[in-house]
Amino acid sequence: MIGRYQRELSVAVAFALLLAILAIPAMSGKRESSESKEPGKEGKGPAKPSFFESSEPRALVVQSAPVLLAAVGMTLVILARHIDISIGSQFSLCAVAAGLLARAGLPMPLVAVATLLTGAGLGAVNGALVAGLGLPSIVVTLATLVILRDGLRWWREGEFVKDLPSDFQWFGLGQDTGQWLVVGLALAVFLATAWGLRHLAAGRAVYATGSDPEAARLVGIRPRRVVFTVFVVMGALAGLAALLSAVQLPQVDPKSGDGLELQVIAAVVVGGVAISGGRGTLVGTLLGVALLGTIRSALVFLGAEAYWEKAVQGGIILIAVASDALNLRKRKDAGTGLASH
């Protein structure tokens, strides 16, 4: 059991250690504060609030909710032995679409539906090219990434979507209630998808397709249909993630999804989802999102340069992929050894 979930346990331990490290300044700060109150000792000015005493943890949870949704969709795609690197461009386009539709006067429920359908449509294009024509997913999604990103750049010319109606930001519910709604929706989708992967035939079909498409076909599963479906779901979740991100701000940035693909893929693979498909859990993905999100907030809180975040994400992807390759080689060597006996 421990061996099966070794990656998830490793990420959980790393996450706990990171939280412990962030708690150290708080403990030392309190000790310095108490010492400064002793007679004959002067304080050194107001102490900087610790990570946990600031608003960082709450902001981290709210900002990570859209990332979690995108990571859930990416998990499905990678489990099916594919990848979608156009998710950032899909995210940006869906966010702009949501803002424009809201500004045009559509009620927020219709804006939400239209945004999800926009994302699902973009995913369907990727799915049709990959599953229907048999093209490599990395080539297809690289092409759609460039087309969507440059098309959006030409269309908007970097202009934000402004003058949004009052019921757009936080769905018109106010910041506190809106934050609870954003986090609640993300967790509901996560739990429903995790349950479906474990208990529904459709979930088992995703694992089977990623493990061995030909074997899956022989037992009655239609791998091409599974691949098309996961790309559509990926797009719909990208649309929902874009909406939940867009409502957090008074304006919609047409570049809001830039770099999201690296963040999401890093979270998924560090959480234990094998890049070769067929293995991994959504619990691992959740831990990966939490770990990378905390690293990002910690770097900002500690005043580190922004480029370190990308460097950390790239390094994590390399380590995770190398680990998967080594584990795969060990399993093959073990199987060869057993066969020789």
N, C-alpha and C positions, 0 to 999 in steps of 0.2 A: 504493500500500500504506500509506504513512504517513498519507495523507488519510483512508483508511478507518478507521484505528485512532487518529485524532488525540485523541479524548477519553481513551482508555486511556493513551496516552503522556503526556498532560497530567496525569492523575491520578498516574501513576508518578513523574513529575518532582516534583509537589507533595509526594508521600509522601517522596521522597528528601530534599527540602529540609527537611521537618518533622523527619526523623530527624537531619539535620545540625544543625538549630537546637537540638534536644535534647542533642546531643553537645557543644555549646559550653560549657555549665556544667561538664561533666566535665573538659574540657581546662583551663579556667580554674581549676577547683578543684585540679587536680593542680599547676598552676603556683604557686598560692598556698601549697599545702602544702609544696612544695619551698623556696619563699622563706622560709617561717616557720622552717625548720630552719637557716637561716643564722645565724651568731653575731650577737648583738645584736638579733635580731628575735624577738618573742614571737608565738606563735600566737593566733588569735582563737577558739580552741575547736574542737571536732570539726566537720569539714566535713560538710555534708549529702551523702549519697551521690547520685551522678548517676542519671539515669533508667535508664541502661543497667547501672549497677552495682547497682541495687536489684532487687527481685523483680518490678517492673512489667512488663518485656517478657514474661516467662513467664505472668504472670497475664493480661496482655492477650490473648495467643494463646488461652489456655484459655477466657476469658470471651467471646471473639469467635467461638468455634466454633459455639455455638447461633445466634448472629446470622447467621453465614454460611449455615447451613442454611435459616433463614427467608428470607434474601435470595435464595437459589437458587430457592425456591418463588415468591417475589414476581417474580423475573426472568421466569419462565415465564408468569405471569399478565399482566405488562405487555407482554411480547413478543406475546401474543395480543390486545393492544389492550384490556386491561381492568385493573382494579386491585382490591386486596383490603385495605381498611383495618380489617378486623375481626381481623387476624392477632394483635394484642396480646391481645384477649379470648380467642381460640382458644388461644393460648399459656398464658394464666393458667388456663383451665379444664382443659387437658390436664395441666398441672403438678399441679394439685390432685387430679385423677383418678389420676395416677401415685402420688402420696403416699398417698392413701386406699387404693388397691388394694394397695400394698406393706404398709401397716399392717394390712390385713385378712389378710395371710399369703400372698398370691400370690407365687410365685417370680418373680424379676426378669425372666427371659425372657418370662413371660406378662404381666407388668406392661408391658414394652416393647411387646409386640404390641397389648395393649389400648389403650395410649396412642396408638399410631399409628392404630389403627382409630377411636378417638374423634376424632382430628384429621381423618382422612379423611371421617368422617361429617359433621363440621361443614363441611368443604369441599364435600361433596356437596350439602348444603343450599344453600349459596351458588351452586354450579354449576347446580343444577336451576332456581333462580329466575332466574339470568342467562341461561343457555343455553336452558332449556326455555320460560320465559315471556317471554324477551326484555327483561327489566327492566334498567335501567342498573346496572352493577356498583357504582358508587360509592354509589348509593342503597341497594342491597341490603346491601352490606357495612357501610354506616353503620348501618343498622337492626340487623343481627346484632351489630355491635360493642356497641351500647347494650343490646340484649337480653341478651347473654352477660355483659357487664360488670356490669349492674345485677342480673341474676339471680344471679351468683356473689356479689355483695356482699350480697344478701338472704340467700343460703344460708349463707355462711360468716361474715358479719358481721365481716369482717376478721381472723378467727381463723386462725392458722397451722396447718398440718398437722404435728403433733408426734408424739413417741414412735415414730419410724420405726425399722424393724429395722436391724440392723447392716450388712446386705448392701445397703442402699439407697444410702447415701452412697458415692460413687465405685465403685458396684457391688460393694462389699465387697472391693475389690482394694487399698485403700490409696491415699493421695493421689497419689503419683508415678505408679504404674501407671494409676490411674484418669484422671489428666490426659492421659496418652498415649492412652488408649482414646477419650476424648472428642474430642480433636483428630484422631485417626486416623479415627474414624467420620465426622466432618464432612468431612474431606478426601476420603475414599472416595466419599461421596455427591456431593460437588462434581465430582470427576474423572469419575465415571460419567455424571452429567448433562451435563457439558460434552462428553464424547465422544458421547453420544446426540444432543445437539442438532446436532452437526457431521456425524455419520455415519449416523444412522438416519432412515428416512422419517418417523417420528413427530416428530423434531426439526425437519425441514424443513417439516412441516405446521404447526407452531407459528409459524414465521416467515412462512409463506405466509398463514396466517389473520390474523396481525397486519398484514401489508402490505396485503392486499386480500381480504376475506372472499369477495366475489362471484367474483373471479378464482380463488381457491382452490377454490370450489365447482365451477366450470366444469372444472377439471382433475381432479375426482374426490375432492377432500378434503371432509370433512364438518365445516364450521366449528363447528357447535353441539357436536358430539362432542368436538372439540379443546378448546373452551372449558370444557366440563364436566370433562374430564380434568385440565386444568391447575389447576382449582380443587380437585379432589380431591387431586392431588399436593401443592398448596400446603398443604392441611389436614394431610396426613400428615407433611410436613416440619415444619410448625408443632408437631405432636405430638412428633416426634423431637427437635426443638430444645428443647421444654419439658422433656423427660425429661433431656437432657444438661445442661440448666441446673439442674434440680431436684436432681440427684445431687451437685452441687457444695456443697450446704449441708445442715446437719443438720435443717432445717425447711423446709417449703414455704410460700412467701408467696403468698396468693391474688391479690396485686397485682403479681406478678413480671413480667407482660407489659405493664403500663401504659407507654405511650409507645413501645413497640417498633415500632409501625407507622411512626412518623415516622423512627426510626433506620433501619429497613430500606428504606423508600422512598427516603430520602436516599442511602443507600449504592448502591442500584440505579441511580438516575438520574445520580448523579455519576460512576458507572462507565461511562456512555455508553449505557445502554439508553434508547431513545427512548420518552417517555411516550405517544407516538402509536402505538406498537407496531411490530413488524416489524424492528427494528434494535437491535443490541447483542450483547454477548458476556458469558459468565460470568466470563471473565478480568477484564473491567472491573468486574463486581460484586465479585469478590474484592479488587481494588484499592480499590474504594469502601469496603468493610467495613474493610480494613486502615487506610485513611486516617482514617475517622471514629472508629474504635476508638482509634487513636493520639492523635487530637485529644482525645478524651474522657479518656484516661489522662493526657495531658500537662496538661490543665486541672486534674485532680485533684492531680497531682504538684506542680504549680506553685502550688497553693492557691487557684485561681480559684473563684468562686462557681459552684454547680451549674447555675444558670439559663443560663449562657453556652453550655452544651452544646446546649440546645434552640434557642437563638438561632442558633448556628452551623449546626445541621441545617436549620432553616427557611430561612436565607439560602442554603445550598447548593442546596436544592430549587428556590428561585426562580431562581437563576443558571442551573442546569442546564436548567430548563424554558424559560427565556428564550433560552438558547443553541440549544436544539432548534428553537424557533419561528423564530429568525433563519436557521438553516441550512435549514429547510424553505422559507422565503421565498426564499432565494438559489437553491435548486434549482428552484423554480417559475419564478423570473425567468429563470434560465438556459434552462429548457425553453421558455419563451415566446419568448425571443430566437432560439433555434434554429428554432422553428416559423415565425417571421416571415420568416426567410431562406429 
